[in-house]
């Protein structure tokens, strides 16, 4: 299982899952909506913890690729230019 989720993607999913949990325990989300959002929150927590999203894999999406390339590309040039 190759990672396909960048750090920002993983963080956003975890934050959204926590928001759903808070809304549930505050009584703001109930019934069918609570069940659906609860399932989505569990999926978001699971995928963000391992850094792999099966839906991304099926669609050929990777938020990790662009993020890693950008850091390495710009960081290297900035470092070379400074010396």
N, C-alpha and C positions, 0 to 999 in steps of 0.2 A: 504494500500500500504506500504509494508515493504521495507526499504532501502536495496539496494544491491550493492551500489557503494562506494568504499573507497575514502578517501580524494585525494590521488594521481590521481586516475582515474578521479574524478570530475575536478580536476585542469587541467589535460591534455586536457580534452574535452573543457573546457572553453578557454584555450590558443589556441587550434586549431581553435575554432570558431572565436576568435578575429583575428587570422592570416588570415582566409578566408575573413573576413570583410575588413581588411586592404588591402589585395590583390585586392579585388573588387573595392574599392574606389580609389586605385592607378591605376586602369585600366589594371591590369595584368591578371585578369580573366574576360572573357566576354562570351556572348552567352549562349549556353546550359550548358557549364561547370560552368558558374556563377550561373545558376539556380539550378543545382544539388548540387553544393557546398554550396549554400545559404540555401537550404533545410536541408542539413546535419548539417550546422552550427546552425540553429535554433533548430534542434533536440538535438544536443550536449549541447546547452545552457539550454534548458528545462530540460533535464535529469540531467545535472550537478547541476542545481539549486535545484532540489527536491531530488537528491540522489537515484533515482530509474530509472532503465533501463528496459523497457518491454522485450527487446530481451534477456537480461540476465535472466530475470524471466522465459521466455519460455525455455531457454537452461539450467536452473538450475545453473547459474554462479553467484557468489558473490565475488566482490573484497573487500567488507567490512569485511567479515568473517575472512579471513587470517590476515588482517591488525589489526583488533581489538584483535584477539587472541594473536598475536605476541607481541603487546604492553603490554597487561596484564600479559602475561607469563614471559617475560624477565624482565619487570619492577619490578614485585613482587620479583623475585629471587635476583635481584641485590640489592634491598632495604633490604631484609632479610640478605643477606651476609654482608652488610655494618655494621650491628649492632651486 
